Amino acid sequence: MTNKANRREFTRQRKELKVRFSLLGSEEYSEARLVDMGEGGLCMEASAPIKTGTRIYVQLLNIHPEVSGLAAHRSSQGRVCWTRDLGYKEQTRFGIGVQYTHPVCH
């Protein structure tokens, strides 16, 4: 049996940060919560699903809290690889896997 974590090209670090994302070409942002991240992508939790294959712009907020201003944030573009209903009874939440399509800006 293959472990899903072993199929990843890059290791992931668990982080709990705020994330903002938008569809490429849109100026309307939604908020999400970062679950984990690595060099190749991230997993976030959001209140609405995003269709697999959708290209998005992601901003990781305050990922470097020791730095002030824009340097504390990280931005990237990515493609949604999967979306899953997390099955929470008290609120609707979706796990969303994103693969980076452009280098991450620090």
C-alpha positions in Angstrom: 0.0 0.0 0.0 1.4 3.4 -1.0 1.3 6.3 1.5 0.0 9.5 -0.1 2.8 11.6 1.7 5.4 9.4 -0.1 4.1 10.4 -3.6 5.0 14.0 -3.1 8.1 15.3 -4.8 8.8 17.7 -1.9 8.3 17.4 1.8 5.6 19.5 3.5 5.8 21.5 6.7 2.6 21.9 8.8 1.8 25.6 9.2 -1.3 27.4 10.4 -1.4 30.8 8.7 -3.9 33.0 7.0 -4.0 32.7 3.2 -5.6 34.9 0.6 -6.3 33.6 -2.9 -8.0 34.7 -6.1 -8.6 33.2 -9.5 -6.0 34.4 -11.9 -7.3 37.5 -13.6 -9.7 38.3 -10.8 -9.2 41.0 -8.2 -11.7 39.4 -5.8 -9.9 37.6 -2.9 -11.1 35.0 -0.6 -9.6 33.9 2.7 -8.4 30.5 3.7 -6.3 28.8 6.3 -2.9 27.2 5.4 -2.6 23.5 6.5 0.8 22.7 5.1 3.3 23.8 2.5 6.4 22.7 0.7 8.6 23.8 -2.3 6.1 22.3 -4.8 2.8 23.5 -3.4 0.5 23.8 -0.4 -2.7 22.6 1.1 -5.3 25.1 2.4 -8.7 24.9 4.0 -11.4 27.2 2.5 -15.2 27.7 2.9 -15.9 27.0 -0.8 -14.5 24.4 -3.3 -12.3 25.4 -6.3 -12.5 23.3 -9.4 -9.6 21.1 -10.2 -7.3 22.6 -12.8 -8.2 26.2 -11.9 -5.2 28.5 -11.8 -5.1 30.8 -8.7 -2.9 33.4 -7.1 -2.1 32.7 -3.5 -0.7 35.1 -0.8 0.7 33.6 2.4 0.2 36.2 5.0 2.8 36.8 7.8 4.9 33.7 6.9 8.0 35.6 8.2 6.7 37.3 11.3 10.2 38.5 12.3 10.2 40.8 9.3 7.9 43.8 8.8 6.0 45.0 5.7 5.8 43.1 2.4 8.8 40.9 3.2 6.7 39.1 5.8 4.4 37.7 3.1 4.9 35.2 0.2 3.0 35.1 -3.1 2.8 32.5 -5.8 0.7 31.2 -8.7 -0.6 27.7 -8.7 -3.0 25.1 -10.1 -5.6 23.4 -8.0 -4.8 19.7 -8.0 -7.7 18.5 -5.8 -10.6 19.7 -3.7 -12.2 17.6 -0.9 -15.2 18.3 1.3 -13.8 17.9 4.8 -17.1 16.8 6.2 -17.4 19.2 9.1 -20.9 19.2 10.6 -20.7 22.7 12.1 -19.5 24.5 8.9 -18.7 23.7 5.3 -14.9 23.4 4.8 -12.9 22.2 1.8 -9.3 21.0 1.7 -7.6 22.3 -1.5 -4.3 21.1 -2.8 -2.3 23.6 -4.9 0.7 22.9 -7.0 2.9 26.0 -7.7 3.2 26.9 -11.4 5.6 29.8 -11.0 8.4 30.2 -8.5 7.4 31.5 -5.1 8.2 35.1 -4.5 9.7 35.8 -1.1 
